[in-house]
C-alpha cells in the first residue's frame, strides 16, 4: 500500500471518529434569556391603587418584551390603574399613573378634558347599560316656554365617553326618597359648560352607541308638532289634479246611399260636416 493511500485511510478514520463523538454527545440547547416583569395577580378596575397582593413577579422568556413593562414590585405598588387590567396581564407604564398621582377618577382624565356628572333616571340611563367605558350621545329636551312655541328635543353632544356610573338617593318634591343614576362623562371645557347649563334648563337623556361608531351625525331635532296628527287635507285631496282631455263632439249620423251598378248593389257613405 502506498503512502497516499495510507494518508487517505487515516483521514477517513479520524473523520468517522469525530462524527461518532458528535452524535453520541448530547445536544445542549442555549438557555433563553429571561427578564423579570410584573404581572397582575387578579383583575384590577380603573382607579384602583396597586398593592403587593395585586401583583406578582414573573421571569419573561425571550427578547419579545412588552413595551414599557414594569420591572419590580416596588415600582408597581402605589400606582393607580388607568385602564382595566385582567389577571396575569403585564403592568405597563402607559396603563398606570405615577405614584404621586394616586388613584380614583382624577387619574383617568386626560389633559385638557373635564369630568362632569349628570343625574338621569334608570330609563334615561338606557336601563343600566351605560357603564364605564361606553360611548353615548346626550340629548336635551326643552319644554314649551316664553321663547319656545313648542317642546323640542335635540342631540346636544355626540360620542361622549362615560367614566363612571353609580346611584344616589335624593328626595322628590313631596320629600319622598328616590333613587337616581349619576353618570360621569368626559368632555371638553366648552362642552362641560354646555352640559351644566342644559342640565339646569331642561331634561337630559342618553343614547347608547357602538364604540366603533365615531362619526358625527347632523340632526334637525324633533318638535312637538311632529307628534300630533297633521291638520293638512287628506292625501286624496292633496293628489295633483290631472287635466282631463275634452271629450270629442258627437259626430252627426252619416248618410248612406244605396245604388246598383251592373246588377250589383253598392253602398256609398257620405259624412256630414
Order of alpha helices (4+ residues) and beta strands (2+ residues): alpha-beta-beta-alpha-beta-beta-beta-beta-alpha-beta-beta-alpha-beta-beta
